[in-house]
Amino acid sequence: MLFPKKVKHRKWQTARLSEEKLNRPESRGITVAFGSFGLKAETPSRIAANQIEAARRAMSRHAGKTAKIWIRIFPDRPVTQKAAEVPMGKGKGDPDRYVFEVRPGRILFEVDGVSEEIAREALRKAGTKLPVKTRVVTR
């Protein structure tokens, strides 16, 4: 799974954003830059490292060995979680997982080296593993 090698701050603040700010379109990473086909996010969400890995596996299994796959997102935001059945108080929980905050318009994955129908199906399968609505786009 993806996670940072080293972090400056072990715990981040929560960042409670309004619906208006979350639904605002992304301004970076919105074009297909490396491959011929890409998977674009349509809704905002937090994507965890294990969800990215599940999508990558589903995509690479369908696309085969000839396909070149790019992951355009990296989970660098730590999310904390307190242990089960622990009373309230006594500080913030330990880092549980790393996530990437996605806004609409961000390209998540790119594929090249396979035919259009194989690429579209591989990206569609990857999109089913993610907690966002996605769309397959071409260059």
N, C-alpha and C positions, 0 to 999 in steps of 0.2 A: 504494500500500500504506500501511497505517497504521504510524506510528512516532512517538515523542515529538518535539516541536519542540526541547526542551532537556532535558537530564538532569543531575541533581546529581552522580551517580557514573557514569562511563563503563562500569565493569565491576562486576558484582555477584558475591557469593559463590555457590557452587553450590547450596546448600540441598538436601542429601540428606535427604529425608523418609522416614519409615518407611511401610510399606504401610498400617498402621493409621491414620496421620494423613492419608495421601492418600485413603483410602476413606471418611473421615469426611464426612458430608453437609455441603454448603455452607450457610452461615447467611445470606448476603446475596445479593440478586439471584435469588430463588427463585420469585417470582411474576410472572405476565404483567401488566406495569404499563402499557404504552403501546398495544399492538395487541390484536387478538382472539385470535390464535394465536401460539404460541411454540415454539421448538426448545429442548428441555431436555437437558442432558448427563446420561448415566447412569453413565459411568466417568470416572476421573481421567486427565488427560493435559496436555501442553503444546501449545497451539495457536499456530502461527506466523502472522505477519502475512499471508504469501502464501496460507495455507490459509483464513484469514478472507475474504480478497479473492476467492478462487475460489468459496467458498460463497456470498458475496454476489452474484457475477455469475450463478451458476447459478440462484439464487433470483429475482433481478430479471428475468432472461430469461424464466423460466416465468410469473411473476406478471403481467408487463406493466406498462404505464404508470400504470394506475389504483391499483396497490398502493403502500402506504406501508410502508417497511421500516426497522426499527430494529436497529442492531448494539449489543448490550448488553455487549460485552467490548472491551477495548482492550489491545493488546500493548505493555506498558511495561517488560518484563523483558529486559535484553540477554543474549544467549547468545554466548559467545566461541568461536572456532574457530581453531586454528593452520593455517597454509598447508600445502598438500600437500608431502610429502617433506621436512619440516623436522625436524631432530634434536630429541631430547628436551631439556628444559631451556630456558634463555634466556627465562624468564618466561612470562606468560600470553598467550594469543592475542588477536587483535583482535576487536572486536564484529562478529559475523557476521549476526545477525538478532535480531528482537524477538519475544518470545512472551508468551502469557497462560496462567497455570497454572489449569486448570479442575478443580474437584472435582465430585462427583456432586450434581445438583440445580440447578446454575446454568442460568439462561435465557441462551441465546447470541444468538438472533435473535427478532424479533417481526414480525408481518405484520398489516396491516389494509387494508380497502378492496376485498377480493376475496371471492369465494364460498369456502365451506369446503373443497370438493374441490380448488380451484386452490391455496389456501393450504397445504393438507396436502401436496399433490404438490410444491409449490415448496420447502417446508421439508424434505421427505424428500430431494429432490435436493441441497439444501444440506448435509444431514447426511452424505451419501455422500462429500463432499469433506473431511470432518473426521476426525481420528484418534481420535474418541471414539464410543461408542455413544450414539445420541440417540433422543428420543421427542418426538412432536408433542403439545403440550398446548394446551388452550383456557382462556379466562379463566373 
